[in-house]
Amino acid sequence: MNRKKSISIVGTVCLIVGSLSGLFAQEYKFGPSEKDLAGYLFTYFKGNAVADEAVCFAISTDGYTFKALNNNQPILDSKIISSTGGVRDPHILRAEDGKSFYMVLTDMTSSKGWDSNRAMVLLKSTDLIHWDHHVINIQERYPGQQDLKRVWAPQTIFDPSVGKYLVYWSMKYGNQPDVIYYAYANRDFTDLEGEPKVLFLPKNGKSCIDGDIIVKNGLFHLFYKTEGDGKGIKQAITDSLTSGKWIEQPGYKQATSEDVEGSGIFKRNQSDTYVLMYDVYKKGKYQFCESFDLDRFKAIDQQIDMDFHPRHGTILPISNNELNRLVQRWGKPEGITLTHTKNPILEGFYADPDVLYSNKTKKYYIYPTSDGFDGWGGSYFKTFSSSNLKEWDDEGVILDLKKDVPWGTHHAWAPTIIEKKIKGGYKYYFYFTAAQKIGVAVSDLPTGPFKDSGKPLIDFKPNGVKGGQEIDPAIFTDPKSGKNYLYWGNGHLAVAELNKDMISIKENSIKLITPDRTFREGTYVFLRNGIYYFLWSENDTRSENYRVRYGTSTSPLGPIQVPDDNLILQKDTSLGIYGTGHNSVLQVPGKDEWYIIYHRFNYPRGITMGDAAGYNREVCMDELHFDQDGKILPVVPSH
């Protein structure tokens, strides 16, 4: 690329990203982070026979060995989802929110001729298993389409300049060249908005099909086939998808002299390597190439192992949970080994977990800090639910400080929750940190939405406290007295009795009960066999030595007795586990079965991230055991 043009493009991208940062800086996060990606889903079709023009899936854990799911049979019935009875060229994309998947298909059977189709299929899923579908017939959908001959190879990409999903595909009218067009999908991904417009046509005016776009360093790289003009895949680059200003790159990108089509490009997990694959359609082969710069590609045929013969497909990086979900539905192919890790239990960056068992829903819930924002800059709270303590479902945002809490719009930290039975029904009281103050919100459901009380509950320092912050609330109901207590503090531990309304504290009830000099923050209180246990975190959450200690008392108001051997959770350097702290404790209802839920540095990169490890954390869970005298035994943190 010309250096001057390259600088110009990057500069424009910086301006675009900067102007949009306020709009997209605090997107709600669902699904896995990059660190959680553990495999790949290959979507493809098999051939030109009608039975083979259908969507098939294959999986891989390393991006080199791919094995077909469902015995290489279709995972969707083309007769149901299409208007022609066949589909080709599947393209799959994870939505920006992380919780949805989009797939687009050519609605076509080649047996009716290469100029026979006028439609594409739009599909949407939240689990990769069940797909809603909508057929978009361009000739019927838009006027003036009498000369339309074919609609080929649709794909989807998010356009950050407008916050919408752009669907692009090639179309041919009469004797004109094939041109790549685009239109934006509607919010539900069930239809297109506006008239199709030209996305790309080479300067030479020759046909182009099978466009595939990937983003790298803010630039959009389009790989396309020169239909009827040359034998391969070329590349063009832009900083603005719909500007029409593309910089066409010289030469072809495939590593073969054979005819190729159907390019698909993806980035390897936890790597700077990109893979370009394509269909060597006249030879019945599929070729994979690797690149670090998206310019020079080297064939890696000898490293690829497939037990199927794909045609024009795409690859989506997926998490271990998603791999397991696909295998549960369609069976585990021979030759694929899946890792079954215990931790983390939530996908993505979360911290400061508080756990609840709901008697209303008979489910477990975790309420964490939404992590992954620089300087602990999250501004919303979410919850996750489970019926078995193994699979956790993202229930979405339950309280958004910017929308719901005018007195504290930033630093959404360390919540705690309690379920109360009131007048035959249930109420949920959610105590949270906002702008270094503590508030309370109420809901009729553990999944919210929660309504803020309208003012902070704690926005002052207790008498005698000079430093620290008023953060990290913990709520506890004493089964002996029925009284409700709120604990909080950073550098000090304070407690106050709540009034019956649960949203105000009793005057003159505040008491300092800081156990010792190891106390930093993250209190949790529970009762077992008549003993009140107080757990807290020592050191700074950015430290690899962030860890959990405990003390006991005969009263929820202290004083707290600190055993000599009270360190119960700490890093394990042999396992690469660091920064274990800020916990809650769960008792399985009706059983003497206990778990500690905590956060740690994200594995394995956290220890290399410096201070950033302290706000890119992940939630874990391990068993909690006691000896015959009631002492908490040290926890062995697990992967």
PyMOL commands that set and color helices and strands:
alter all, ss='L'
color gray80, all
select helices_A, chain A and resi 3-24+34-36+50-52+70-72+78-81+110-112+138-141+301-303+320-330+374-376+401-404+606-608+610-615
alter helices_A, ss='H'
color red, helices_A
select strands_A, chain A and resi 37-45+56-60+65-68+87-94+101-107+119-125+132-137+148-159+164-173+179-185+192-200+209-216+219-225+233-238+247-248+261-267+274-280+285-291+298-299+305-306+311-319+350-358+363-370+380-386+393-400+413-422+425-434+437-443+451-452+474-477+484-488+494-497+511-512+521-528+531-538+547-553+567-569+581-587+594-601+617-624
alter strands_A, ss='S'
color yellow, strands_A
deselect
rebuild
show_as cartoon
